[in-house]
Every structure is written in C-alpha cells, then in structure tokens.
C-alpha cells in the first residue's frame, strides 16, 4: 500500500479527494446501512458488502436485502484439521472465507482448495439437500463468515426466493439425459437439432442441442 508521500502531481497539477476509515464509518452510519462505531467495523462491513456481491445468488438482491444479509453474518473460526462441513450432512448455512485455506473432499478424494474471499455451501440456503462434499480447514486458523438458512429466509422470501432457486438450478451440471423428457423440437440446422426438454423431477426447462460426431 502506497502513502500520499509517494504521489507526485503532473505538470498541470492535480486535485485529490480522500476518505479516511473514520470518515467511512460515519458515512455508513449516517446512511443507516450499518451499525458501525469504529473504523475497523466500517472496514469489515464494506469487505462483507464486496464479497456478498461476488456470490451469484446474491447479485440480484436489493440494497436493503444485501445490508440485512451482511449484518446477519457470524464469524466462525476453525483450527487446522477440523471439518467445517461433512459430506452427507443436511446443509443449513453458507460460508465465506475471511482468512486461511480449506480443502474440499468428495468421497475422500481431495478435489480442490479454497482461500480468502471464496465461498461454499450456497445451495443450503435454498434447498433441503445433503452436503456433496467435506470441507476441512488447512490453515492453523481459518476464519469464516456464515449465515443460516433460517436467517436468510427472513431476508429473502416469496417470489425473490423462488427466482433464486430457479437460477441456481439452471447452474446444475449434474443433470443426465435420463432425467430429461422432450417437450418439442425448437430448432434444426446443419450443426444439429435443438429440443426443449424439462427435468422429470424439478420441472426445470432446458434447451438441449444434440450434435452428431463422426470419428476420424
């Protein structure tokens, strides 16, 4: 991070505006967006606001809903080797990594690692599903922000909640052809045929394109 002493104006001069951490805290408090008393509180609040906007299912929330969600986050700490969530358990919370790293295991096999600003467990806020992976703390001190499904449901309900459920279902990459039923053909071309299909269980609709592949 640079200091103001590292800056130099061009030949025509320059005009600068700046906002101190204390000033940010007062501005947020005046706007009624957060109950902040210190610069540290303001910094944490703005960091949460930025992270929330990075989670796809939160991008369509109103400013008021986002502010309520940020206030609902609870800090959780896990030591190295501790399981944050376990595969097979029914999920009820979302986690955002504040500090540290975690490992994601599926059926005992390590699939990937997640670090600061990453998130996991978002489906648990909308669906009654079992966790599809185990997440284990890799760092000595892993800090997480979490929010429970019950709290989220109070903030987002009705049509908005249903819309979020539809959006996250469309991102599901585990759909198989056996789970789909054709409704009608909606397009044909040299590259293949496009069919309108729906999922037998969820009733979600998809546009499915089949392309003939020739060997050699």
N, C-alpha and C positions, 0 to 999 in steps of 0.2 A: 504494500500500500504506500503510495507516494504522499508527501506532505505538501502543503501550499508553497513551501520554500523551494520546491523542485520545479515550480511552474515559472515560465517566462512569457511575457506578452510579446506579440508580434510588433512590427514597426508602427502599425496604425493603432496600437493599443488594444485593450480588451476590457470587457465588463464581466464580472463574475457574480454569481449568486450561489449561496451555500446554505445548507440546512444542518444544524447540529443535531446530535442524538436527543438532547433535551428538547430541542425545538420540535422534533418529530413526535416525541412523546406528547407534548402539549397539543400539537395539531390533531393527532389521533383522538385524544381525549375530547377536544372541542367538537370533533365530528361525531362523537358518540359511537365510534366504531369499536372501541376497546377501553376497558377499564385499566389504563396504564398509569403508573405512578412514577416510574423511573425510566431512564434511557435504556436500561437492559430489558425492561418489559416491552418497550416500544420496538427494540431490535428483534426480540423473539416473536412479537406479533407480526411484524412485517415479513419475517422469514417464513412464518406459517402461511401467510397470505400468498406469498410467491409459490410455495410448494403445493398448496391446495389447487392452484390454477394449472399445475402440471399433471394432476391426476385427471384422466379423460372424463370420468363420470362426474367430476365436479365443475367442469368448464362451463356448464350450462346453468349453474346456479346463479341466483340474483346476488347483488352485493350484500343485501341483508342476510340471505341464507349463508353466504360464504363467511360473513362476520360471525354469525352464530356458530357455525361449524368450527371455526378457528378457536373460539372461546371454549368449545367443548373438548378440545384435545387435552389428553392427560399424558404426562411424562412417565415413561416406564423405563427401567434400567435392567439389563441382563448381563450377567458375567459370562466369560468365555466358557463354551461347552453347554450352556443352558439352552433348552429348546423354547423358542418364542411361541411357535405353534407346532402341532403334531399332525401328520398325515392321518386322515381317518376321523379326526375330531370334528364335531359340528362347529363351524366358524361363526363368530358373532362380533368381530372387530376388524378394523383396518389399521395398518401400521405404516408410519413414515419414519425413515431412518434419519435421526438428527446427527449422531456421531457413531463411528465404528463400522464394522462389516459383519454380514451374516452370510451363511451358506444355505442353499436351497437343495434339499434331497428329495428325490422321488423314488419310492421303493428301495430306499437305502443307498441309491446312487447319487453322488453329488452332480448336480446339473449346472449350477452357476453360483456366482457370488454377487451380493448386492451391497452397495455402500451408501454414503451420505446422499440424501435427497431422493433415494429410491423408495418405493412403496410396495406393499404386498397385502393381500387379503381383502381387496376392494369388493369382490363378489359377495363376501359375507355380509355386507351392509344391505344387500338387496335380495339375496336368495338364502333359503334354508338348505345349505349344502355342506357336505363334509369336505374338510381340507384335502386338497390334492397333493400337498407336499408338506414336508417338515422343514422348518426354518430354524437354524442353530446359530447362536452367537459365536463369531470367530474372534472378535477383539476382546480385550480384557474388560472393557466397559462399553457396552452397546446401549446407546440412548435412543429411545423411540417415542414418537407421539402416537397415541392411539385414540380411537373413537369407537364407541359401542353402537351396535345396530339400533338398540332401543333409543339412544340419543339422536342418532341420525334420522330415525323415523319421525321424531317430533319436529325436526327441522324441515325435512323434505317428505311430503306426503301427497296422496291423491294422484292427479294426472302427471305431475312432475316426476314422482317416484316411478310410475308406470313407464314413462318415457325413458328414464334412465335404465330401467330393466330391459326395455327393448333395445336400446343402444348397446348395452353390454352383451346381450345375447347375439347380436349381429357380429360381435368380435370373437365369438366362439369358434375355434379352429378344430374342435374335436368332433365335428359333425361327420357322419359317414353316409354313404349313398343309401344304405339300407334303412336309414332313419327318415329319408325324404320320400315324398309322394308327389308325382307330377300333377299339376293343375292344367297347364296348357302350354303350347309352343308359342313363344312371343317373338321369335325372330329366326331367320335362316340366312346363311351366307356361305361363301367359299371356305371360310375358316371353321365352320361348324354350325350347330343348332343351339339356340338359347331357349331354355324352358323355364317357366315359372313353376317353382316347387314350394312345398311347405313341409316343415318338420312335423312328424306324426305326433310328437309329444308336446312340444312347446307352441305349435301352430305358427311359428315364425316363417315368413316367406323369404325366398331367395331367388335370384336369377342364376340359373345353372347353365354353364356353357360346356358342351362336350366337343372335344376336338379329336379327330381321327389321326393317330400317329402311325407312321409307316416305318418299319425297321429298315436300316440301311439307307 
